[in-house]
Amino acid sequence: MTPLNTAPNIARADDFYAQLLAAHDGLTFKESTALNARLVLILANQIGDSQVLAEALKAARDAGRARTS
């Protein structure tokens, strides 16, 4: 199993963020939420390792809790 990499690892991260925002441009909240769900499933399929995906889910959930505490 490859460990979950939480360090910055995206080349030209600002460009990707701009692309992500542009993909949501003009969508309703419902359409935007559906886009996010499809993107998560596509990327999860690319990763393909259920243990890494479980770690990613936990990390994302924990990060969200830390911000609201």
N, C-alpha and C positions, 0 to 999 in steps of 0.2 A: 504494500500500500504506500502510495506517495502521501506524505503529510500535507495538511492544508497549509497553503502559503498565504499568510495575511499581510506580508510586506508589500509595499508598492511594486507592481510588476507589469504595468501596462505602458508600453511605449507610446509616447505622445498622449498621455492620459487626458490632457485638456481637450485635445481633438476628439477623442472618444466621447468625452462628456458632452461636447457640443453636438456630436452625432446623435447621442442618446436623447438630448433635449429636442433636437430637430425631429426625431422620429415620433415624438409626442405632440408636436406642434399641430394645432387644429383639432385634436381629438377631444372628445368628451371625457369626463372622469371615468366612466364605464369603459370606454374604448381604450383609454390609457392604462387602466388596470388590467384589461385583457392583454394588451401588448406586453406589459411587464410579466404577466403569467406565462405567455408564450415564450418570451425571451429566457425566463428562468428555466423552463423545460428544455429548450433548445441547448442552453449552456450546460444543464445537468446531463443531458444525453452526451454532449461532447466530453465532459469529465468522465462519466461512466463508472466511477468508483463509488459504491454506495457508502462506504465508510467516510470518504472525503466529503461526500454530500451531507452526511449526517453531521460531521464536524462543522461544515459551513452553515447549516441550518442553526445549529447551537450557537455559533459565533455571532450570526446575524441577530438572533433572538436576544442573546446576552447583551450585545451592543445597544440594541433598542431599549432594553430595560435600564441599562446604565445611564442613558440620556434622559430617561423620564423619572429617575429616582432623585 
